Amino acid sequence: MSPPVAQFFLNHPRYRSTPKPHLILPEPFSAFCLTLYSSDDKDDHDRIMTLPGISKYYGLTGRDDPKFEKTSGLVDGFMAADHLFPFIVIRETRLVESWTDNPTPRPPMIGSLAFARNPYHDVPAEIRDEVREREKGLSDQEGNWMATAIVLDPVWKGKGIMAAAYSFALNEWYLPHLSPPPGHMSAGWEPGNIPSQRLHEKVGFKVVCKRAVPKEGAGKPMIIAVWQGAGEIGKTGTIYEDNEDYVEDVDGAMGDT
């Protein structure tokens, strides 16, 4: 971690440095914590990605799917990047607090989440270069971010763990450290991915538009939402001003969390 990042976490009341750095989630989720990601987590992350409850949302049929390595590599790139928010792996607190080096097994990954600077793939192609040029000189405090690599082992679903971790990261890291606006945090999911839609609604995202597909036959339709925790915001005043509105059909209606 860079000195400013390290200092931020050293001062956080829920940060513990031993035996491994971790952030304990607030009650009633203190049995879970956020930890650093390392290359040793890749196999566990790939395992979760190939579970039936997860792989279908990546368009994968399993580890033998020809698209698996590319998709896994893309997600791993986000996971392994030098994120300003480095605590992106969810684990059980009790296992982390008894974690020593070999031969103690590495505590399994329950799930993950990552924040990255927005690459602007979702804005219309005709203005994409303009937006990137305008945004590249912005500081992290001014720039636009996206949430990515959000997965949870289905064994743990329905317990509110991902929503708790996601909310904690947004409110305890993104909001105070990056001081938005003028930037904003966005997220996206495919129509029909009801679990993701429910999760993002629960933690405070609002649907603002649909993804601009790069070219005919390329990319997938995607719902784009912006986090409202830094203040109410829609399409106006964001990088998505020129995107088409998303009109939800009956089959895409939100359900209970």
FENFENVEN-V91060 format. One record per backbone hydrogen bond with DSSP energy under -1.0 kcal/mol. NH is the residue of the N-H (numbers start at 1). CO is the residue of the C=O. Records with the same first field share a line. If there is no record, write none. Layout:
NH->CO + CO
//
This chain:
6->2
7->3
8->4
9->5
10->6
11->7
12->9
15->12
16->22
22->16
23->34
24->14
25->32
29->26
32->29
33->91
34->23
35->89
41->38
42->39
45->41
46->42
47->43
48->44
49->45
50->46
51->48
54->51
55->51
56->52
57->54
58->55
60->55
65->62
68->65
71->67
72->68
73->69
74->70
75->71
76->72
77->73
78->74
79->75
80->76
83->81
88->86
89->35
90->111
91->33
93->31
96->92
97->93
99->96
104->101
110->90
111->90
112->151
113->88
114->148
116->146
118->144
127->124
131->127
132->128
133->129
134->130
135->131
136->132
138->135
143->139
145->184
146->116
147->186
148->114
151->112
153->110
156->153
157->154
164->160
165->161
166->162
167->163
168->164
169->165
170->166
171->167
172->168
173->169
174->169
175->170
177->173
178->174
186->145
187->225
189->223
193->190
194->192
197->193
198->194
199->195
200->196
201->197
202->198
203->199
205->200
206->226
208->224
209->224
210->244
211->222
212->122
218->215
223->189
224->209
225->187
226->206
227->185
228->204
231->228
238->235
241->238
243->240
252->249
253->250
//
